[in-house]
Structures are given as structure tokens and as C-alpha cells.
């Protein structure tokens, strides 16, 4: 019985991966191009996430700072911290964007829930600072994706299961940094 459960998990993950490969190649390419353009223009990349996706934002920033496949100089990347002693925890990410973000900078969000007030507010702050947004979300995040404008990019993972969304976000964070390195350092 446990082996059936294990197979079910693998099969579900594989099916989502195949569906994502078929439907998200263009969005991932657009996101990578935006990131490359931002970095080559001397802009900063901010990242943040909700709940279980917060560690994905940290991992993404770590890859940007330390490299994925190549030994290279660090890219200017900052993970927004969600820990604050201030009573209004919902504003902690947006206040960081308001303090540090500039026009032309880029915010990358990872959301695995249907709604994340912290990330929503961070996106609103980024928009007010004329920043571009790339968001990696599941199928059901209308309040997050509703904030996106024509120059922003949505990578919508074909799943509503938070665990499967986080798996794919980890994959996409690695893929994006690999694509950035290829474009900047290998001219691909």
C-alpha cells in the first residue's frame, strides 16, 4: 500500500512536469530575458515567497549570488525577509521594497497558496516603484496574478497542490539561473 502512495506521488510530479514543459516554455524564456536585461542594465533582483515558497526565494537569491553552473561574479540579488518585530507583519516585505527598490529593478515572487497578503503588498509596492515583476504561482492565485501588467511575466504551474507547486518552483528557480548564466556568459 505504501508503494502505491509513493508511485502516486512520483506520477503526479511527473505529469505536472510534462504539462509545464508543454505550456510554460515561452513564459520561462520571457522571465529569463527580463532577468538578463535587468542584470545587464545594472539593476537589482529582489525575491520573496509565501509559506513553503519562502525558502525557494532564498535558494533563488543564493544561486544568483553564488552561481549555478559557472564560477562567476555575484549578481545583485536580495531576498526580502519576512521576519519582523513590527506588529504589522503583513507590511514587512512591502516596506523593504519601498525602502530599497528602484525603477527598473525586478521582483521575483514565489507563491504556493491561493492568496498571500505579504507578497500581494510587496507586488503593490514594486508596482509603485516602477519595478517589473516575475511571479511563479500555481493555478489558483487570482489576487497575485491580477496585479501583473503587460511587461510582467507569470509562470503558472499547472497544479493547485502546494507541495507540487513548491517542487516546480525549485525546478524553475534553478532553470532560470541556468538560463541567465548561459545568456550572459555563453551568449546562448
N, C-alpha and C positions, 0 to 999 in steps of 0.2 A: 504494500500500500504506500509506503513512504517513497519507493522508487517511482510510482505513478505521479506523485506530487512533484518530485524532482524533475521528471520528464515534462510535466505540465509547465513548470517554471521555465525550463530551457526553451520549450516550444513557443511559449508566449513571447519570450525575449527575442527569439529568432524571427518570429512573424513581425514583430514591431520593427526590428532592424531592416528586414526586407521591404516593408511598407515605407519606411523612412528613406531608404536608398532610392526607391522609385519616385517619391514625391518631394523630397527636400533638397535635392542636389542644387537646384537653382538658388534657393534661399540661403543655403550654406555658402555657395560661391559669392553671392551678394554680400553676406556678412563678412566673409574673409576679405573681400575687396574693400569694404568700408574700413575694416580694421587696418589693413595695409595703408590705405590712403591717409587715415588718421595718424598712424605712426610716422609715415614719411613726411607728414606736414608738421611734425614736432608736437603733436597733441598727446594728451594722456588718455589712458583707458581705465575707466572705473568699472568695478564689477560688484554685484551683490546678489543675494539669493534669499529665499524664504525657507524656513524649516529645514528639511533634509537637503535642500539645494544650496544652503549656505556654504557647505564645505566644497561644493563644486565651484563656487565663485572664488574661494581661496585657492583651490587647485589651479584654476584658470590663470589667476594672477601669478601664482608660483611658476607656472610654465612660461608666462610672458617674461618674468624676471630672470629665470634661470635657464631657459631653453628647453626644448623638447628633444629634437634630434641633433641639433647643432650646438657647438660651443660658440657663443656669440655674446655681444654686449647685451645688457638688460634693456628691455623695453619699459617705458614709463607707465607702470600699471599699479593700481591701488585697489585693494578690496575694502569696501565700506564695512565698517564694524557695526554690529547690531547690539553690542553691549554698551549700555549707558547707565549712569547713575541718575539721570534726569527722570523725573516722574512720568513724563510723556514719552514712553519708549517708541511709539509709532513714528515719531518725527526724527529718530536718530539717524537714519540713512539720508533723508532729505536735507537735514541740516548740514551734513558733511558735503553733499553735492552743492548746496548753496554757498558754503564756505570755500570750497576748493575747485569746483567745476567752472570751466570757461567755454565760451562759444567755440565750437569745433571739436571739443573733447567728445568722447564716446562712452556711453554707459551700456554695459552688457549685463542683462538680468537673467537669472535662472529661477523659474517659478514652477513648483510641482503641485501647488494647490490651486483651487479654483479662484481664490482671492488672497492677496497678501497686501495688507494695508501699508506696511513699511515699504515694500517695493513699489506699490502704487504711488505713494508720496514721493519716493526717490525719483520715479519717472516724471512726475509732475515738476519736480524741482529741476530735473535735467532739461525738460522742455522749456522752462522759464529761462534757463541759462543758454538756450540755443544749442544744446548738445544733440547728437544723434544717438539713437537707441537701437540696440540689437537685443531681442528677447528670445529666450529658448524656453518654451512652455509646452504644456500638454494640450489636449483637445479642448478642455473646458476652462478657459481663463479670460472670459469676455471683458472684464474690467481692466485687465492688463493690456490685452491686445487692442482694446478700444482707444487707448491713448496714442497709439502709433500713427505717425504721419507718413506722407509719401516717401520721404527719404530714409525712414526707419525700416528695419528688417525684422520679420517674425519667422522664427524657426519653430513650427508647430509639430511636436512629436505626436504621432498617431496613437495616442493612448490616454486614458483618463486614470490609470493606475499610478499613484505617486511613486511606487517602487520602480516600475518600468520607466517612468519619466526620468527619474534620477539616474538610472543606468544609462539612458540615452544621452542625458546631459553630460555625463562624464565622457562618453564617447565623443560628443560634439566639441567639448572643450579641448580635448586632445587633437581632434581633427582640425579645428580652427587654427590652433597654434602651429601645427604642421604645415598647413596651407600658407599661413603668414610667413613662416621661415622659408618655404620654397619660393614664394613670390619675391621676397625681399633679397634673399641671399643666393638663390639659384636661378632667378629670372624665369620661373615657370608660371 
